[in-house]
Amino acid sequence: MDEKVGHAGSEAAIREIIEGWAAAVRRRDYPAILQNHSPDIVMFDVPPPLRSEGLEAYKKTWDLFFSWTDRPIPFDFIDLTITADEHVAFAFATLNCAEPGPDGGQKPLKFRLTIGLRNIGGCWTITHEHHSVPAAE
């Protein structure tokens, strides 16, 4: 999806990238998960390590995510909002997911997602991700 975009098509192109990334997570498709990510991506995540830098470290976070079950993992948007100009963009969303349950099954998990992107050479590139869950009450 290295689609060249102008200002008018930015939000649609970014939506396509993010929805494609989520679909790749559901398929456990590493090349598609990593596609459109900067080699120097910085990600803040829920499980340790809380900060990952670089594409290889980012990939390892998915190794951890996929390691706890061989079942399909829900990874579905509840909402997705995108704000973009011609150079930078951010998106935020709430997703339905799952985490390991006490019986070895899946326990529902809602999490928050924020993504930062830059238009590099006419292609939108994910440079930052932040996954979070609400603090325990």
Secondary structure, 3 states (H helix, E strand, C coil): CCCECCHHHHHHHHHHHHHHHHHHHHHCCHHHHHCCEEEEEEEECCCCCCEEECHHHHHHHHHHHHHCCCCCCCCEEEEEEEEECCCEEEEEEEEEEEEECCCCCEEEEEEEEEEEEEEECCEEEEEEEEEECCCCC
